[in-house]
Amino acid sequence: MVRNEITVRRSDTILAEIVQLHNAISQRAYDLFRNGSSSDTLDNWLKAENDLITKPLVSLKNMRARPQRRSISKLREAPTI
């Protein structure tokens, strides 16, 4: 499994983060338009979002789940050493 580093940044407000993300997406969409990827602005915007916003690979495990109990018949069938 490939592990990616996650950068943690502090921001004064959530609005500042949203504006920064919007500007980055806008710039990427414009770059896609200039490179001739697509002339459709919505396609460029969605591609830019996909390029810049990624979903981290995370595996969740239920730590409160009870372990499975083995039945007495299965314990009797277990080989002895």
Biotite code that builds the C-alpha atoms (Angstrom):
import biotite.structure as struc

atoms = struc.array([
    struc.Atom([0.000, 0.000, 0.000], chain_id="A", res_id=1, res_name="MET", atom_name="CA", element="C"),
    struc.Atom([1.324, 3.424, -0.950], chain_id="A", res_id=2, res_name="VAL", atom_name="CA", element="C"),
    struc.Atom([1.286, 5.976, 1.829], chain_id="A", res_id=3, res_name="ARG", atom_name="CA", element="C"),
    struc.Atom([0.815, 9.612, 0.927], chain_id="A", res_id=4, res_name="ASN", atom_name="CA", element="C"),
    struc.Atom([1.863, 12.414, 3.192], chain_id="A", res_id=5, res_name="GLU", atom_name="CA", element="C"),
    struc.Atom([-0.938, 14.686, 4.325], chain_id="A", res_id=6, res_name="ILE", atom_name="CA", element="C"),
    struc.Atom([0.032, 18.295, 4.826], chain_id="A", res_id=7, res_name="THR", atom_name="CA", element="C"),
    struc.Atom([-1.705, 20.030, 7.697], chain_id="A", res_id=8, res_name="VAL", atom_name="CA", element="C"),
    struc.Atom([-2.046, 23.771, 7.347], chain_id="A", res_id=9, res_name="ARG", atom_name="CA", element="C"),
    struc.Atom([-3.498, 26.307, 9.719], chain_id="A", res_id=10, res_name="ARG", atom_name="CA", element="C"),
    struc.Atom([-5.798, 28.990, 8.458], chain_id="A", res_id=11, res_name="SER", atom_name="CA", element="C"),
    struc.Atom([-7.409, 31.942, 10.158], chain_id="A", res_id=12, res_name="ASP", atom_name="CA", element="C"),
    struc.Atom([-10.849, 31.152, 8.792], chain_id="A", res_id=13, res_name="THR", atom_name="CA", element="C"),
    struc.Atom([-12.581, 28.509, 6.741], chain_id="A", res_id=14, res_name="ILE", atom_name="CA", element="C"),
    struc.Atom([-13.490, 31.250, 4.270], chain_id="A", res_id=15, res_name="LEU", atom_name="CA", element="C"),
    struc.Atom([-9.788, 31.838, 3.562], chain_id="A", res_id=16, res_name="ALA", atom_name="CA", element="C"),
    struc.Atom([-9.374, 28.123, 2.810], chain_id="A", res_id=17, res_name="GLU", atom_name="CA", element="C"),
    struc.Atom([-12.389, 28.107, 0.484], chain_id="A", res_id=18, res_name="ILE", atom_name="CA", element="C"),
    struc.Atom([-11.142, 31.178, -1.403], chain_id="A", res_id=19, res_name="VAL", atom_name="CA", element="C"),
    struc.Atom([-7.680, 29.641, -1.754], chain_id="A", res_id=20, res_name="GLN", atom_name="CA", element="C"),
    struc.Atom([-9.147, 26.372, -3.059], chain_id="A", res_id=21, res_name="LEU", atom_name="CA", element="C"),
    struc.Atom([-11.436, 28.226, -5.469], chain_id="A", res_id=22, res_name="HIS", atom_name="CA", element="C"),
    struc.Atom([-8.497, 30.198, -6.852], chain_id="A", res_id=23, res_name="ASN", atom_name="CA", element="C"),
    struc.Atom([-6.414, 27.039, -7.304], chain_id="A", res_id=24, res_name="ALA", atom_name="CA", element="C"),
    struc.Atom([-9.257, 25.261, -9.125], chain_id="A", res_id=25, res_name="ILE", atom_name="CA", element="C"),
    struc.Atom([-9.888, 28.313, -11.275], chain_id="A", res_id=26, res_name="SER", atom_name="CA", element="C"),
    struc.Atom([-6.214, 28.531, -12.264], chain_id="A", res_id=27, res_name="GLN", atom_name="CA", element="C"),
    struc.Atom([-6.052, 24.801, -13.059], chain_id="A", res_id=28, res_name="ARG", atom_name="CA", element="C"),
    struc.Atom([-9.239, 24.992, -15.161], chain_id="A", res_id=29, res_name="ALA", atom_name="CA", element="C"),
    struc.Atom([-7.774, 27.944, -17.073], chain_id="A", res_id=30, res_name="TYR", atom_name="CA", element="C"),
    struc.Atom([-4.544, 26.018, -17.672], chain_id="A", res_id=31, res_name="ASP", atom_name="CA", element="C"),
    struc.Atom([-6.551, 23.088, -19.018], chain_id="A", res_id=32, res_name="LEU", atom_name="CA", element="C"),
    struc.Atom([-8.411, 25.461, -21.352], chain_id="A", res_id=33, res_name="PHE", atom_name="CA", element="C"),
    struc.Atom([-5.173, 27.025, -22.622], chain_id="A", res_id=34, res_name="ARG", atom_name="CA", element="C"),
    struc.Atom([-3.620, 23.609, -23.238], chain_id="A", res_id=35, res_name="ASN", atom_name="CA", element="C"),
    struc.Atom([-6.603, 22.654, -25.375], chain_id="A", res_id=36, res_name="GLY", atom_name="CA", element="C"),
    struc.Atom([-7.819, 19.767, -23.229], chain_id="A", res_id=37, res_name="SER", atom_name="CA", element="C"),
    struc.Atom([-11.404, 20.832, -23.721], chain_id="A", res_id=38, res_name="SER", atom_name="CA", element="C"),
    struc.Atom([-13.261, 23.936, -24.778], chain_id="A", res_id=39, res_name="SER", atom_name="CA", element="C"),
    struc.Atom([-16.114, 23.155, -22.379], chain_id="A", res_id=40, res_name="ASP", atom_name="CA", element="C"),
    struc.Atom([-15.685, 25.255, -19.237], chain_id="A", res_id=41, res_name="THR", atom_name="CA", element="C"),
    struc.Atom([-17.645, 22.859, -17.035], chain_id="A", res_id=42, res_name="LEU", atom_name="CA", element="C"),
    struc.Atom([-15.494, 19.911, -18.138], chain_id="A", res_id=43, res_name="ASP", atom_name="CA", element="C"),
    struc.Atom([-12.358, 21.908, -17.393], chain_id="A", res_id=44, res_name="ASN", atom_name="CA", element="C"),
    struc.Atom([-13.658, 22.931, -13.958], chain_id="A", res_id=45, res_name="TRP", atom_name="CA", element="C"),
    struc.Atom([-14.637, 19.381, -13.012], chain_id="A", res_id=46, res_name="LEU", atom_name="CA", element="C"),
    struc.Atom([-11.295, 18.008, -14.242], chain_id="A", res_id=47, res_name="LYS", atom_name="CA", element="C"),
    struc.Atom([-9.472, 20.689, -12.214], chain_id="A", res_id=48, res_name="ALA", atom_name="CA", element="C"),
    struc.Atom([-11.472, 19.755, -9.107], chain_id="A", res_id=49, res_name="GLU", atom_name="CA", element="C"),
    struc.Atom([-10.649, 16.100, -9.663], chain_id="A", res_id=50, res_name="ASN", atom_name="CA", element="C"),
    struc.Atom([-6.947, 16.921, -10.089], chain_id="A", res_id=51, res_name="ASP", atom_name="CA", element="C"),
    struc.Atom([-6.708, 19.083, -6.973], chain_id="A", res_id=52, res_name="LEU", atom_name="CA", element="C"),
    struc.Atom([-9.131, 17.484, -4.525], chain_id="A", res_id=53, res_name="ILE", atom_name="CA", element="C"),
    struc.Atom([-8.338, 13.891, -3.758], chain_id="A", res_id=54, res_name="THR", atom_name="CA", element="C"),
    struc.Atom([-9.954, 11.450, -1.423], chain_id="A", res_id=55, res_name="LYS", atom_name="CA", element="C"),
    struc.Atom([-7.386, 9.926, 0.888], chain_id="A", res_id=56, res_name="PRO", atom_name="CA", element="C"),
    struc.Atom([-7.020, 6.173, 0.977], chain_id="A", res_id=57, res_name="LEU", atom_name="CA", element="C"),
    struc.Atom([-8.280, 5.314, 4.429], chain_id="A", res_id=58, res_name="VAL", atom_name="CA", element="C"),
    struc.Atom([-9.198, 2.029, 5.985], chain_id="A", res_id=59, res_name="SER", atom_name="CA", element="C"),
    struc.Atom([-11.596, 2.167, 8.909], chain_id="A", res_id=60, res_name="LEU", atom_name="CA", element="C"),
    struc.Atom([-11.746, -0.510, 11.530], chain_id="A", res_id=61, res_name="LYS", atom_name="CA", element="C"),
    struc.Atom([-14.463, -0.891, 14.136], chain_id="A", res_id=62, res_name="ASN", atom_name="CA", element="C"),
    struc.Atom([-12.511, -1.029, 17.393], chain_id="A", res_id=63, res_name="MET", atom_name="CA", element="C"),
    struc.Atom([-15.646, -1.662, 19.457], chain_id="A", res_id=64, res_name="ARG", atom_name="CA", element="C"),
    struc.Atom([-16.686, -4.794, 17.609], chain_id="A", res_id=65, res_name="ALA", atom_name="CA", element="C"),
    struc.Atom([-16.748, -7.900, 19.735], chain_id="A", res_id=66, res_name="ARG", atom_name="CA", element="C"),
    struc.Atom([-14.509, -10.748, 18.657], chain_id="A", res_id=67, res_name="PRO", atom_name="CA", element="C"),
    struc.Atom([-16.292, -13.706, 17.195], chain_id="A", res_id=68, res_name="GLN", atom_name="CA", element="C"),
    struc.Atom([-16.902, -16.486, 19.682], chain_id="A", res_id=69, res_name="ARG", atom_name="CA", element="C"),
    struc.Atom([-16.026, -20.002, 18.731], chain_id="A", res_id=70, res_name="ARG", atom_name="CA", element="C"),
    struc.Atom([-18.627, -22.591, 19.460], chain_id="A", res_id=71, res_name="SER", atom_name="CA", element="C"),
    struc.Atom([-17.868, -25.425, 21.876], chain_id="A", res_id=72, res_name="ILE", atom_name="CA", element="C"),
    struc.Atom([-18.223, -28.000, 19.075], chain_id="A", res_id=73, res_name="SER", atom_name="CA", element="C"),
    struc.Atom([-15.488, -26.244, 17.080], chain_id="A", res_id=74, res_name="LYS", atom_name="CA", element="C"),
    struc.Atom([-13.256, -26.202, 20.138], chain_id="A", res_id=75, res_name="LEU", atom_name="CA", element="C"),
    struc.Atom([-13.714, -29.960, 20.550], chain_id="A", res_id=76, res_name="ARG", atom_name="CA", element="C"),
    struc.Atom([-12.820, -30.518, 16.890], chain_id="A", res_id=77, res_name="GLU", atom_name="CA", element="C"),
    struc.Atom([-9.569, -28.619, 17.195], chain_id="A", res_id=78, res_name="ALA", atom_name="CA", element="C"),
    struc.Atom([-6.545, -30.912, 16.970], chain_id="A", res_id=79, res_name="PRO", atom_name="CA", element="C"),
    struc.Atom([-4.521, -31.393, 20.107], chain_id="A", res_id=80, res_name="THR", atom_name="CA", element="C"),
    struc.Atom([-0.769, -31.132, 20.169], chain_id="A", res_id=81, res_name="ILE", atom_name="CA", element="C"),
])
